[in-house]
Amino acid sequence: MRRQEQIATPKLLVIKIKIRLNTPFCQGTKEKTMKTNYKKISKFLSLVLRHKPEVLGLVLDEQGWVKTQDLLEKMAQNGRTLSLEVLEEVVANNDKKRFAFNADHSQIRASQGHSIAINLGYQAMKPPKVLFHGTALRFLASIRKSGLLKKNRHHVHLSQDMDTATTVGKRHGAVVVLEVKALEMHQAGFEFFISDNGVWLTEQVPTEYLIFPT
């Protein structure tokens, strides 16, 4: 009997290729995690543009500006390579608009929230009748005693609407929103400023100008 020939079926060889992006913010990640990487970039920018520019060896000018190219070069030297296009996306899409470019994008700065000595150059403005401040419930007793203090920042931060104040307050825990009699303060001689990203700023808010939740 003639022997039947067995034909071997060729096996498909699958080669897995890992693509590594040329930045530690995105290293080993997929596109769906890009928002997380943008958040990490935003936090690092807050550190060097608000609090510790010396981490990168940056020197901010008196109004908090630094050359965009200097920032990108220092980040690359620090192992945090970032393109101008990605930086522009982070600035444009940041939910709280924490950062701002100048007109031609040659300079960048944080809009407010600095703990280092700078002069943002904002002009005093007349505030609306009421502003809002979101904070954690655990801070309420201290605020009842001392009012709102800027502490290690340049100003107390106030929101124009309750929803924004609630979002800000949630970062610190169980939230409570206080109303601020802003126009009364202004009439009493307190100065108010508004940042590039729409945050109202003032030196302090004494307790008599606060409306606490009942």
C-alpha positions as CSV (number, residue, x, y, z in Angstrom):
1,M,0.0,0.0,0.0
2,R,1.4,3.4,-1.0
3,R,2.4,5.5,1.9
4,Q,0.5,8.8,2.2
5,E,2.8,11.8,2.4
6,Q,2.2,14.1,5.3
7,I,2.3,17.8,4.5
8,A,3.5,20.0,7.4
9,T,1.4,23.1,7.9
10,P,3.8,26.1,8.2
11,K,3.6,27.8,11.6
12,L,3.0,31.5,11.7
13,L,5.7,33.2,13.6
14,V,4.5,36.2,15.5
15,I,6.9,38.9,16.5
16,K,5.9,41.3,19.2
17,I,7.4,44.8,18.8
18,K,7.4,47.3,21.7
19,I,7.4,50.9,20.7
20,R,9.0,53.2,23.3
21,L,8.2,56.9,23.0
22,N,11.1,59.3,23.3
23,T,10.0,60.9,26.6
24,P,9.8,59.5,30.2
25,F,6.4,61.2,30.5
26,C,5.1,58.7,27.9
27,Q,7.5,55.8,28.2
28,G,5.9,52.4,27.8
29,T,2.4,53.8,27.6
30,K,-0.4,53.7,25.1
31,E,-2.3,56.5,23.6
32,K,-5.3,56.0,25.9
33,T,-3.1,57.0,28.9
34,M,-2.0,60.3,27.4
35,K,-4.3,62.3,29.7
36,T,-2.5,60.8,32.6
37,N,0.8,61.8,31.1
38,Y,-0.5,65.3,30.5
39,K,-1.4,65.4,34.2
40,K,2.1,64.4,35.2
41,I,3.6,67.1,32.9
42,S,1.2,69.7,34.4
43,K,2.3,68.8,37.9
44,F,5.9,69.1,37.0
45,L,5.3,72.4,35.3
46,S,3.6,73.7,38.5
47,L,6.6,72.7,40.5
48,V,9.2,74.5,38.4
49,L,7.0,77.5,37.3
50,R,5.4,78.2,40.7
51,H,7.6,76.9,43.4
52,K,11.1,75.5,42.6
53,P,12.5,76.7,39.3
54,E,15.9,75.7,40.6
55,V,15.0,72.1,40.2
56,L,15.8,72.7,36.5
57,G,18.2,75.5,37.0
58,L,15.7,78.0,35.6
59,V,15.5,81.7,36.5
60,L,12.1,83.3,36.3
61,D,11.9,87.1,35.6
62,E,10.2,89.4,38.0
63,Q,6.8,88.6,36.5
64,G,7.3,84.8,36.5
65,W,8.1,84.4,32.8
66,V,10.7,82.1,31.4
67,K,11.8,81.5,27.8
68,T,9.9,78.5,26.4
69,Q,13.0,77.3,24.7
70,D,15.0,77.4,27.9
71,L,12.3,75.4,29.7
72,L,12.3,72.7,27.0
73,E,16.1,72.5,26.9
74,K,16.4,72.3,30.7
75,M,13.7,69.6,30.8
76,A,15.6,67.6,28.2
77,Q,18.8,67.9,30.1
78,N,16.9,66.6,33.2
79,G,15.7,63.5,31.2
80,R,12.2,64.9,30.6
81,T,12.2,65.5,26.9
82,L,9.2,67.4,25.7
83,S,8.2,68.9,22.4
84,L,6.8,72.3,21.9
85,E,3.7,70.8,20.4
86,V,3.0,68.7,23.5
87,L,3.7,71.7,25.8
88,E,1.2,73.8,23.8
89,E,-1.4,71.0,24.2
90,V,-0.8,70.8,27.9
91,V,-1.2,74.5,28.3
92,A,-4.3,74.7,26.1
93,N,-6.1,71.7,27.6
94,N,-5.3,72.2,31.2
95,D,-8.7,72.3,32.9
96,K,-7.8,75.1,35.3
97,K,-5.6,77.0,32.8
98,R,-2.7,77.0,35.2
99,F,-0.2,78.2,32.6
100,A,0.0,80.9,29.9
101,F,2.1,81.8,26.9
102,N,2.9,85.3,25.8
103,A,1.6,86.3,22.4
104,D,4.2,84.5,20.3
105,H,4.6,81.5,22.6
106,S,8.3,82.5,23.2
107,Q,7.7,82.7,27.0
108,I,5.6,80.8,29.5
109,R,4.6,81.2,33.1
110,A,2.2,80.0,35.7
111,S,-1.0,82.1,35.9
112,Q,-1.0,82.3,39.7
113,G,-0.3,80.1,42.8
114,H,3.4,81.0,43.2
115,S,5.2,80.5,46.5
116,I,8.3,82.4,45.3
117,A,8.6,86.2,45.1
118,I,7.3,87.5,41.8
119,N,5.1,90.3,40.6
120,L,2.5,89.0,38.2
121,G,1.7,92.6,37.1
122,Y,-2.0,92.3,37.4
123,Q,-4.0,95.5,37.7
124,A,-6.4,96.0,40.6
125,M,-10.1,95.6,39.5
126,K,-13.5,96.0,40.9
127,P,-14.8,92.5,41.8
128,P,-18.4,91.2,41.5
129,K,-20.7,91.5,44.6
130,V,-20.0,87.9,45.7
131,L,-17.1,85.5,45.1
132,F,-16.7,82.0,46.3
133,H,-13.9,80.0,48.1
134,G,-13.9,76.2,48.1
135,T,-12.0,74.5,50.9
136,A,-12.0,71.3,53.1
137,L,-14.5,70.9,55.9
138,R,-11.6,70.2,58.3
139,F,-10.3,73.8,57.8
140,L,-13.6,75.5,58.7
141,A,-12.9,76.0,62.4
142,S,-9.6,77.7,61.6
143,I,-11.2,79.9,59.0
144,R,-14.0,81.0,61.4
145,K,-11.2,82.2,63.7
146,S,-8.7,83.8,61.3
147,G,-10.5,84.3,58.0
148,L,-8.9,83.3,54.7
149,L,-5.1,83.7,54.7
150,K,-2.8,83.4,51.8
151,K,-0.2,81.5,53.9
152,N,2.8,80.6,51.6
153,R,1.2,81.9,48.4
154,H,1.0,85.4,47.1
155,H,-2.8,85.7,47.4
156,V,-6.0,84.0,48.5
157,H,-7.7,82.4,45.5
158,L,-11.4,83.0,44.9
159,S,-13.8,81.7,42.2
160,Q,-16.5,83.5,40.3
161,D,-19.0,80.7,40.6
162,M,-19.9,78.0,43.1
163,D,-19.3,75.1,40.8
164,T,-15.7,76.1,40.2
165,A,-15.2,76.7,44.0
166,T,-16.6,73.2,44.7
167,T,-14.2,71.6,42.2
168,V,-11.3,73.4,43.8
169,G,-12.4,72.4,47.3
170,K,-12.8,68.7,46.5
171,R,-9.0,68.4,46.1
172,H,-8.6,68.8,49.8
173,G,-11.3,66.4,51.0
174,A,-14.9,66.8,52.1
175,V,-15.8,70.2,50.6
176,V,-17.4,73.3,51.9
177,V,-18.0,76.5,49.9
178,L,-17.8,79.9,51.5
179,E,-19.3,83.1,50.1
180,V,-17.1,86.2,50.1
181,K,-18.6,89.7,50.2
182,A,-16.1,90.9,47.6
183,L,-17.7,94.2,46.7
184,E,-18.0,95.2,50.3
185,M,-14.3,94.4,50.8
186,H,-13.4,96.4,47.7
187,Q,-15.4,99.4,49.0
188,A,-13.5,99.1,52.3
189,G,-10.2,99.4,50.5
190,F,-9.2,95.8,49.8
191,E,-7.6,95.2,46.4
192,F,-8.7,92.5,44.0
193,F,-6.9,91.2,40.9
194,I,-7.9,88.6,38.3
195,S,-5.4,86.2,36.8
196,D,-5.0,85.2,33.2
197,N,-7.1,82.1,33.9
198,G,-10.0,83.9,35.6
199,V,-9.1,83.3,39.3
200,W,-9.8,86.3,41.6
201,L,-6.9,87.1,43.9
202,T,-6.8,89.2,47.1
203,E,-4.4,89.4,50.1
204,Q,-6.8,88.1,52.7
205,V,-10.5,87.8,53.6
206,P,-11.3,88.7,57.2
207,T,-14.1,86.7,58.8
208,E,-16.6,89.6,58.7
209,Y,-16.6,89.4,54.9
210,L,-17.3,85.6,54.9
211,I,-20.7,83.9,54.7
212,F,-20.5,80.5,56.3
213,P,-22.9,77.6,55.4
214,T,-25.5,77.0,58.0
